[in-house]
Each structure stands twice: as structure tokens, then as C-alpha cells.
């Protein structure tokens, strides 16, 4: 998905009352308060897009990608080891 497509999808989701991606991540990780958790639980029951997003974010492979790319190796580090 291109950046423009992602921005368009996020705009549609916001217009539909969907939670932001960060809030879905917090939901999956269990760091939301009880009220926000209930709100998202209720929303997900009626929103297939958010249910799919939560399903994807709950997969271990998804959380690996969230960490971002690994930093480039430091050539001088080999000499120190």
C-alpha cells in the first residue's frame, strides 16, 4: 500500500468513527484503560475493518515489523569484539 493509499484509508476510517491505529495497537497490547477497551470492543463487533486490523496486529509477525528496520552494522564494531 502506498503512502497516499494509507492516508486515504485512514481518512475513511476516521470518518467512519474508527479508532486510530495507535489506539488499536494499545488495545492489542492491553495498555488501554477499561473504558477505552470497552469502546473498542463494542466498535470491533460492528466493524470488519477494525476486526481485521486487530487480528493482524495480534499476530507475532506484525509486532516484529513494528519495530522498524535494524540499524546498519557499525564497521568499527567488529574490531572491538
C-alpha positions as CSV (number, residue, x, y, z in Angstrom):
1,X,0.0,0.0,0.0
2,X,1.4,3.4,-1.0
3,X,1.5,6.3,1.5
4,X,-1.3,8.0,-0.4
5,X,-3.5,4.9,-0.2
6,X,-2.7,4.5,3.5
7,X,-3.6,8.2,4.1
8,X,-6.9,7.7,2.2
9,X,-7.8,4.6,4.2
10,X,-7.1,6.3,7.5
11,X,-9.3,9.3,6.4
12,X,-12.1,6.9,5.6
13,X,-11.7,5.1,8.9
14,X,-11.7,8.4,10.9
15,X,-14.9,9.4,9.0
16,X,-16.5,6.1,10.0
17,X,-15.6,6.6,13.6
18,X,-12.9,4.0,13.7
19,X,-10.1,4.3,16.3
20,X,-6.7,5.5,15.2
21,X,-4.0,2.8,14.5
22,X,-2.1,3.8,17.7
23,X,-5.2,3.1,19.8
24,X,-5.7,-0.3,18.1
25,X,-2.1,-1.1,18.9
26,X,-2.7,-0.1,22.6
27,X,-5.8,-2.2,22.6
28,X,-3.9,-5.3,21.3
29,X,-1.1,-4.7,23.8
30,X,-3.6,-4.3,26.7
31,X,-2.4,-0.8,27.7
32,X,-5.8,1.0,27.3
33,X,-7.9,1.9,30.2
34,X,-11.1,-0.1,30.8
35,X,-13.4,2.5,29.2
36,X,-11.4,2.7,26.0
37,X,-11.1,-1.1,25.9
38,X,-14.9,-1.4,26.2
39,X,-15.4,1.2,23.5
40,X,-13.1,-0.5,21.0
41,X,-14.6,-4.0,21.9
42,X,-18.0,-2.6,21.0
43,X,-16.8,-0.9,17.8
44,X,-15.0,-4.0,16.6
45,X,-18.1,-6.1,16.8
46,X,-19.7,-3.9,14.1
47,X,-16.6,-3.0,12.1
48,X,-15.0,-5.7,10.0
49,X,-12.1,-3.5,9.0
50,X,-11.0,-2.8,12.6
51,X,-11.6,-6.5,13.5
52,X,-9.2,-7.4,10.6
53,X,-6.7,-4.8,11.8
54,X,-6.8,-6.2,15.4
55,X,-6.4,-9.8,14.1
56,X,-3.4,-8.7,12.0
57,X,-1.8,-6.7,14.9
58,X,-2.3,-9.7,17.2
59,X,0.0,-11.9,15.0
60,X,3.6,-12.1,16.3
61,X,4.9,-11.4,12.8
62,X,3.1,-8.0,12.8
63,X,4.8,-6.8,16.0
64,X,8.2,-7.7,14.5
65,X,7.5,-5.3,11.7
66,X,6.5,-2.5,14.1
67,X,10.0,-2.4,15.5
68,X,11.3,-1.0,12.2
69,X,14.4,-1.9,10.3
70,X,17.5,-2.9,12.1
71,X,20.3,-0.3,12.2
72,X,23.2,-0.6,9.9
73,X,26.1,-2.5,11.2
74,X,29.0,-0.4,12.6
75,X,32.1,-1.5,10.7
76,X,34.3,-0.5,13.6
77,X,32.4,-2.8,16.0
78,X,34.0,-5.9,14.5
79,X,37.4,-4.7,15.6
80,X,36.2,-4.3,19.2
81,X,34.6,-7.7,19.5
